[in-house]
Amino acid sequence: MAKVLAVGDIHGEWEWLNVAVERTEGGIVIACGDFGFWPKHRYVDKKTRELIPVFHPSCFDLKGATVYFCDGNHEDHWTIMEFIERHGRKPIEVAPGVFLCPRGAVVEVKGRNVLFFGGGLSIDREMRRFGHSWFPEEIPSGEDLVAALSAVEAVKRKGEEIHIVVSHQAPRAFRFRLSWGAEPSENGSLRDPTRDMLDEILFAARPRLWLFGHWHERLEGYFE
């Protein structure tokens, strides 16, 4: 029976993803940002010295599965914006069976409405290069938030609900501690406005389940 698998930050580790999709038995993988969407980037293979694409259809062996991912903070956001300008905010197939879900996109997964809203602040941006490995568009815009809230209202007008929200960052209303016992730092330049936008989506949609990545840890809990 086909299954649904949620995964955190892949960061272009396609071999791991290809193994993980086997668990779905031809089902669906939902990736919560930092997927590794760098379609214009190449790296040098240490053995062959050849330039290898970071993101290319040949990277995937999905065995009939479908992958939906939202953007994280570590993606090629300028290329993502180009895709959205051409295709709108519906899911965009960027490789066979692999769909980029722009901020505000809604996908029906096994009878459940899933809202995607990616993005987040890079705390390592000082070590990255503008327009190459870091893009200010990693932070969602007001337009992105309006698109997401409009999507929530559109679903409600049909007499339905948003069952699941998939994001990269977590809403600020979610209080949690990381494995070393501290809460995520939100001081000064580390304060991520994405979390405030996610709060608005949280209280507008009231989903039954929220999936997020970013923190590279397994976190779970309940919110009322």
N, C-alpha and C positions, 0 to 999 in steps of 0.2 A: 504494500500500500504506500502510495506516494506521501511523503512527509514534508513538513516545513521546518527549516533550521535557521535560527538567528545566530549571526556571528558578529563579533566586534571588529576591531581594526585589522584589516588584512595587510595593508601597506605593500601591496604588490607581491605577496608571497603566494604566487599562483599554484605552486605544487601543493601547498597546504590546503588551499581552497578546493583544488581538484580532488583531493582525498576526502575532504569534508562533504562534498556534494554526493558522494556515494551513499552517505547515511540517509539522504532524502529519497533514494530509490526512484529517481526521476521526478522529484517534487520541486520544492521552491527553497531558495536560500535568500534570506533578508540580511543585508550587510549594513551596519550602522555607522557608515562614514569611514574616512581614511582608507578607502578601498584600494587606492593605488592608481587613480586615473591620471596618468601622465602620458597621453598619446603622442606628444611631440618629443619626449625624452628618450635618450638612449644611454646604455652603459657599456663599458668595455669588459668583455669576457676575459677573465684572467688567464685562461688556458689558450684560447684561440686568438685573443686580441681583437676579436670582431665586435662591431657595434651591435648590441642586442636591444630590441624595443622593450621599454618598460611595460607598455600596455599595447597588446596586439591580439587580434582574434586567435592567432596560433597559440597564445598562452593558455587557452582554456580547453579543458576536456570535461564537459559538463554532463555527459552521458544522459542527455535528455532533460536535465534539470534546467530551471529558469532562475536567474539571479536578479534581484532588485536591490539597488544600493542608493543611499543618499550621499551627498558630498560631506567630507570632513573638513578639517582645517588644512590638512596636507593633501591637496589635490591641485590640478591645473585649472584654476577658477576662470581664467580668461577664456580657455577653450570651452569650459562648461557654459559660460555666458554666450559664446558664439552658437552653441547647440540650441540654447533656449531661444535665442533670437530667431533661429530658423524654424524650430519645431514647437515652440511654446512650452508650457509647463506640464504637458503630459509626459508619461514615461518615454524615454528615448533609447532605442536599441543601439548601443555603441559597439557591440560585438554580438555575434549570433547567440541569442539566449541571455544576453547581459543587458540590463536596462538601468540607465541613469534616471533616478526619480528626482526632478527638481523640487525646490522648496515650494510646498503647497500641492504637490501631486498626490492624487488618491488612487490607490490600486485595490481592486477586489481580490482577496486571497482566501480561497475556500469559504466564500460566503461572508467574509468579514471585510469591512472597509478599513484600509490602512492608509494613514496620512504620513507623508514624508516631509521632514524639515531639517535639512542638514546645516552644516557650518559651525564655526566656533573659533575662538581666539587661540592663536599659536603662541605659547609661552616661550618658544624657542625662535621667535621671528628675528631676533637680533643676530642670530647665527645663519640666517637664510638670505637669499638674494632676491631683491624686488623684481617681480616680473619673470622670475625663473623658478624659484622654489618657495616664494612667498607672494601672496596676493592680498591686498586689502579687502577684496570681495569675499574673503573667508568669513567675514562678519555679515550676517544677513542684513538686508536693507529693510526700510519701512515698507517698500513695495512687496518684498518677500513675505513679510508678516501679513499684510493686507490680503495677499493671494491665499495664504494658508487659512486665515480666518474666513475668507469668502468661501473657500472650499468646504470648511466645516458647516457654514450656513447652507450651502447648496445641498449637502447631504441631508441636513435636518429638514429642509423643505420637501424632500422626497419621503419624509416619514422614517428615515433611517438614522443611523448614528455612526460616528467614528469609533470603531472598536479598538483600534491599535494606533499608536503614534510611534514612528521610528525617527529618531534624531541622532545626531552625533554627540552633542553636549547634553547635559541634564538640566531640567528646569531648576530655578533657584529654590523653588518650594520643596524640592527633594533634598533633605538633609542627610548626609552620609559621611562616614569617615573612611579613609583609605587604610590600607593594611598596616601602615606605620602609626595609625591612631589619630592622624590629623585630618581636619576637614580641608577640602580644596581651598587654596589661597585665593582670596578675592581682593587683595589690597592693591590700591593704586592702579598701575598699568596692567595688573593681572585680572582686574575685574572684567568679566566677560558679559557684554550686553546681550549676547545670544540667550543667556539664561533667563533674562527678564522677558524676552519675546516668547520663549518656551512656556513661561508661566501663563502668559495670555492665552496661548493655545491650550494649555492644560485646563484652565478654568472655563474656556469656551467649549471644548470638546468633551471633557470628562471621560476619557477613554477607559476601557476596562484593563488595558495593558499598555505599558510604555517601555520601549526598548531603546537603549542608548549605548554608546561606546565611549571613546575618548580617553578613559582613565586607565585602560589596560589592566583592569581588575574585574573579578566577578563580584557584582554588587546586586542585591535584590532586597525588596522590601514592599511595604504597603503604604498607600497614601489615601487619606480620607478627606 
